[in-house]
């Protein structure tokens, strides 16, 4: 590049920890992490037009499982971002005309964090701005003397650009997304599709590094653990390397940072940031359920500990078809004043279960297979009892459910006469989370989608739930991302814990009332 020259007598002192080196090997160009062999493209068939289809393979061991989408995830301070910066800079120095991209949710956060780390690496290695590289802050591009570039990209979802068309004209070779939990799965997939420039002369295959702290987003489900808490089964070409703060090779930094993290009093936050524990979640004070506390209310293996197949189950339903049909399964211990949220049941579009007849069949098969003998109560949104314009008179979501289950399971229907006000029921549910009338709420850790509702659904200024919608990039339909399972939760608590619900309302109005618990009807089983 005009005006820029190659650096001379550079000494690079880069001594990664064992964990960093594990991640480093996965990122190397033209390299199989299984055996160290080179990568070739081999024909695997033809497409519908008769053109050959190719797939990358290791020329030495024959493996097709060559990591291209790679997650470095875990505790804060583990050195993930630093390692990624070293990887980007070293390859830009090694290969002329390589194009790298570093991204985050917003350019502002990127410049304030990851890009600062990268500029720190450049200084550590002795490269000088305006001599060996230059930065165009207006366009967000760092250019090296040999023509290689690093582009800064923003991956925030925009309603006006749900398919990230703004990335469409770009071509890069490799990439890094810091704090990947902040961005959507769609953003990552579109960015990965743009890694195609000059691969033949450099990496042979695209490689995208993602880094994040533990989160409860799509990242955890896809790379770390499934919805039952088991290790995720990774797709071919994907990899995950876990980190803790102790994987940072800078021992002075570890000692100082560990001391700072030890001062955190909230156990969930400490577990997440210090040890990289993915099963602890934060409390979100700005959320609609501001009294929910993952450390207090989430329990490992709750269903195995608390479920009694001889006692009734309450199934609370939400019949929205997008993003899925939703159901929460409860049992209640009235003597000990405990609510057990045992599991969530989802009817997803990909399995064509997001319609009432198929969802009913799924529930029937499930509880017949589990040999549940205690009977079922169906409840949920009272609006589900309204006749659809697509059904005949007397037919609604609940009658369809009952028709499918009766004769196989002992089932009955109990519904609120009308929907309680959102503001009132939110305050009530939060008071129960806080121990109102001595009640405690325990939720099985595997209720992942429900937990996301409790953490991420926001509250409007008037005290109601925010019903913000997102657009599905594939189906082009809008739906409420959060709130379906939490609605199931609300309706259940207002109906089956009706005595504390009445006391909560009378406490606000100054009137004292007593009510018979609806759950007493379970004795008929």
N, C-alpha and C positions, 0 to 999 in steps of 0.2 A: 504494500500500500504506500502511496506517495506520502513522504514525510515520516514514515514509521520504519524502524529498523529492528532486526532481530536482537534479542538480549544476548549478552556475552558473559561467560563464566558464571552461569547461574548454578547455585547449589540449593537443591530442594530437600529439606528435611521433613519427610512425611512418614511417620511411624504409626500406622493404624493399630488399634487394638484388635484382638482376635475377632470380635464381632464386626468391627468395621471392615476387616480384611475379608470376612465372609461375604459381606455386601459388595465390596470392591471387586471381587472375582466375578460376581454375577454381571457386572457392568462393563467388563472389558471388551474391546472391539475384536471381532473375528475370533471368538474364544468360547469354547465349550466348558462350562464350569464343572462338568462331570469328569472330564479326562484331559482337558487342555487342548483338545484338537481344534482344527479350523472348521469354519462353517461353509457349506456348499448348498446350492439350491438344486433339488432333485425333482423331476417330474412325478406327479402322483395321480395324474388323470387328465381329463379334458373337460372343458365347460360345455354349455349347451350349444355354443357356436363352433365347437370343434377345436378351440384354442387350448394349448397345454396349460395345466395348473401346476405350479411349483410350490415346494414347501422347504423351509430351511432344515438342514440336517447336519449333524457332526460327521465330518469325513472320517474320523478315527473310530468313535464308538457307535456311531449310527443313531444316536439319540435325536428324537424330534423335539424333546422337551427342553428348548433353549429359551431361558427367561428373557422376556422382552418388556413386560409390564411388571415392575418390581416395587414392592412396598418395604420401606424401612420404617417400622412403626414401634412406638413405645414411649418410654419416659422422656421427660424434658431433659435437655442437657446431655443426651447420649452421644452427641457429635454427628447426628444424621445430616443436618444442613451443611456442616463444615465438610464432611466427606463428599457430599454431592457437589459442593463448590469446587473442591479439589479435582473431582472427576471431570467436570465441565471445562475448567481452565486447562488441565493437563492435556486433554484431547484437542482443544483448540490450538494449543502450542504444537502438538504432535502432527496434526493433519492440516495442511493448507486447504482453504476453501471448505471448511466444515461449518455447518450452521447449527447452533444450539439454541434452545429456548428455555428460559426459566419463567415459571408462572406461579401466580397465587390468586386469590379471590379478587383483590384489587391491586392496581399498580402502586397505590400509596403504601399499602402494607408490604408489598414486595420490595420497594425501595427502602423502607424503614427496617427491613430485617435481612432477607436472603441476599439481596444485592449488596448490602453492606458487608455481609460475610464474604461474598465473592471478591469484593474489592480488597478486603483484608488479606485474602489468600494471595492476590496479585502483589500486594506490598511485601508480604512475608517472603515470597519467592524472588523478590528483587526486580519485578517488572515496574516500569515507570510510565505514568500517564503522559501522553503526547510524545513519548519516545518509542515505546514498544506497543502501546495500544492507545486508543482514544474512545471517548464516550460521547455519543450524541444524545443528550438528555431529552431533547424534544421528541425524537422518534423512539427513544428507549432502546438503543443498539450500542453494544460495545464491540469495537472492531480491532482485531489483532493485526500485527505487521504482515502476516502471511495470508490475509484475506479472510480468515475465519471470523465468525461473528457470534455474539450472544444477544438474543432478542428478549426483551421483557414483555410478557403477555398477561392480560387480565382475563380471568375465567368466571367472573360473576354472572349468574343467570340474569338475563334481561328479557322481559316479556316481549319486547319488539324483535328479539333475535333468539328464539328458543333453540334453534339448531346451530348456533354459533357460526353463522355464515361469515362473521367478521374474521374468522381464522381461515376461511376457504382459499384465499389467494396466497397463503404462506406455505413454504416448504422448508422443513428443518431435517436435521440428521438424528439428533438425540435431544432429550428434554428432561426437565426436572420440575416437579410441582411440589412446592413446599406447603405444609399445612393442607394436605389434600382433602382432609375431612371437611374443609370449609366449602368445597366445590361439589358440584353434582357429578354423578357417574357419567352422564351424557357429556359433560365438559371434558372429562378425561378421555373418553372414547373418541371424541372429535379431534382433540389435540393429538392423540396417538395416531390417528389416520393421516395426520399431516407430517409424520416423520418418514420422509421418503427421499430426501435430497442427498445425492452423492454417497449412497450406501455402498455401492459396488466397490469404491476405492477406500472405504473406511471401515465401518462396523459390520457390513454384510447384512445385518438385520437391524431394525429400529429398536432402540432401548429407551424406555421412559421410567425414570425414578420418581417415586412418590414418597414423601415423608409426612408423618403426622404423629401426634400424641393420641392415646386411647380415646375413642369416641364411640357413639352409638348410632353411627350412620351406615350407609351402604358399604363403607370401607371395611367395617368389622365383619359384616355378613359375608362379604366376598373373599376376603383375604385371611381373616383371623379365626373366626368361629361361626358356626351356623346358628340358626335360631334356637337350637336345643343346647347350645353351649359346647358342642363338640368341635374339634379342630376342623376348619374349613377344608373342603376338598378343592384344591386349586385346579384351575383349568390349565391345559397345556400351554406353556409359554408365560405362566405367571409365577411369581415367587414372593415370599414374605420372610423378612429377617427381623426378629424382635430385638428391641433395645431397652436397656435401663441406663440410668445415669452412670452406673459403674462401668459401662462400656466405653466411656470417654477416656482416651489414653492420657489426658492431662490430669494427673493426680491432684495437683494443687487446686485446679478448678473443681474437681469432684468433691474434695474436702470442703471447700467454701460453699458450693452449691448445696451439698448434702446438709450442711448446717442450716442453710436458709430454708430448705424444704422441711426439715425437722420441726420448724416453728409453726408449720401449718397445723391447725387444730382439727380441721375437718378431715376425718379419716378417708372419705372417698376421694377427695382431691389429692391427699397425700399418696394414697395407693396408686392413683393414676399417673401422677407426675414423677414420683420417686421410683416406683417399681414397675411402671408400665402395665398396670393391671387393667384389663379391658372390661372387667365385670363390675367396676364401681363407676357410678355416674354422679354428676354434680347436681346440686339443687339450683334451679334457676329462679331467682327472686322475681324476675320479670314475667314469669310464666303464669298461665291461668291457674295452675296448681302449685302455687308458691310454697305450700307447706309440705309438698312431697320431698322426701329425703331418701336417696338411693341407699345410703348406708343403713338407714333405719327400716325402710319398708321393703326392700328387695331381699329375698331369701334364696340361697342355693337349694335346689331339690325340694322345694316346698310341697309339690304334689306328692312326692314319695313319702314325705313326713306327715302330711295332714289329710290327704284324701281318704275318704271312707266310702267304698263302693256300696255299702249298705244304707247310706244316708242320701237324701235328695241332693241333686245338683241343680243350681239355678243357671240357666243359660240366657244371657242378656244379648239381644240382637240389634244389629244395625244393617239395614238392607240396601245401603248405597252400593252401586256396582263398581264404582271407581274410588280409590285404587283397588278395593276388594270388598266383598261382603265380610262382615265382622261379627265376632261372637266372643264373649268372655264367659268362662265357667267359674262359678263360685260355690263355696260351701261356707256356712256360718256356724260358729260356736257361740250360742247366745249366753250360755252360762259364763264363759270366760270372756265374752264380748270381743270376739275375734272374727274378722272377715278374712277369708282365704281366697285370693285370686289365683286359681290353680293353673289356668292355661288360657291361651288365646287360640281361636280357631278362625282361619281365614279362607275365604273362597276367592281365589285369585283368577285374573283373566287368562293367564297363560295356561291354566289347567281347565279353563272353561267352567269354573265353579262359581263365578260371580253372578249367578242367577238363583232364585229361590229354590226351584225344584232340585237342581244339582247340589246346592249347598245343604239342603235337607237330607239328601242321600248321603253326603259326606258325614254329616253328624250322626245319622243312623248307623252307618257302618262302623264309625269310630266307637260308639258306646256299646254296640253289640259285641265288637271284638274285645273290648275291655271288660265285658261282662258286668256292666254297671247295673245293679239290682235295686238301687235306692230310689228310682224314679227321677223325673225331670220336671222342673218348672220352666216354662218359656216366658220371657219378659223382654222389655226393651222399649223402643220408641213407640208411643201410642199411635203415631201416624202410620205405622206399619199395618194397622188394622183397617186402614181406609182402602176401599176398592180401587184398583188401578183401572185406567181406561182400557187396558189390554186384557182385563179379566171379566168374567161374568159376574152378575149380582151375587153377593154373599161370599165371594172368593177374594182373599187378600193374602199378604205374605204369611201371616200367622196361620191361617187355615190351611195353606199349602204345607207349612211345616208340620202342623198337627196331623194332617192326613198322611204324610210320609212316615211319621213316627208311631202313631197309634197302631196297636196290634203287635208292635215289636218291643216298645218301651212304655212304661207307665208314665204318661205325660199329661200335664195340664197347663193352662194359660192363665197368667196373672199380669194385668197391665194397669198402669196409672190411668186415671180418667182423662187427664190432660197433661201436657208437658209442663213441669215446673219452670218458673222463670230461670233463665240462665244465671243471672246474677245471684239469685237466692240459693240455687243449688250449688254453685261454685263456692260460695261462702260456707255452705254446709259441709261440702266434701272436704274443703281445706280444714275446717274445724275438726272433722273426723281424723284426718291425717295428723292433726295436732293433739289427738287424744280426747276429743269431746265426749263427755259422759263415760269416760273410762274405756272407750273403744280403741282397738288397734287394728290396723290394716296391714296385711302381709301379702306380698306379691311374689309369685315364682319368677326367678331371675330370667327364665326363658320367655317371658312375655315381652319380647323385644319391641314389637310395634306399639304396644300399649305404653311401654316405658318412654318411647319417643314422644307420644302424645303428652305425657305428664311433664316432660322436660321442655319440649319445644313449642307447644301451643301457647300463643301469647294471649294476653288479656287486653281488651279494649278499654278506653278511658271510662266508659260507662259501667265497667265491671263484668261485661259479657265476654264470651270467647271470641277470639278473632277467627273468622272463617275465610281467611285468605286462600285463594285458589292458585294452583300451578297448572301448566299445560303439559300433558304427556307428549314428548317429542315424536313418538312413533304413531300414536293413535290420533294426535291433534285434538284431544278433548281436554277440557278443563275440569278439575276436581279439587276438593278440599284435601290438602295433604295430611293435615293432622285433625284429630278430633272425633273420629268415628268410634274407636274403642273407648275413648274417655266418655263419650255420650252413653255407651252401654253401661259404663261404670256408674255414671250419675243416676240413670234411671233405676238401676238395681238398688242403689243405696237409699234413694228416696222412697222406694216401695217396700223393700224388705227390711230396712232399718227405719220403719215409719215412726216408731216411738221416739227415738232421738231426733228424727226429722220434725215431728210435731213440737217437741220441746225446744228445738232450735228456733222454729218459727214463733212459738209463744214467748220465748225469751226476748225476741225482737219487738213483739207487740205488747208484751207485758201481761199476756193471758196465760194461765196455767191449764194444760190439758193432759189427759192420759189416753193412751191407745193400746189396743191389743196387737202384739206383733203379728204381722202377716205370716211370718214363717211358721207359726204354730200349726198351720194347715198341713205341714209335712208329716205330722203324726199319723195321717191316714195311710201312709205307706208302711 
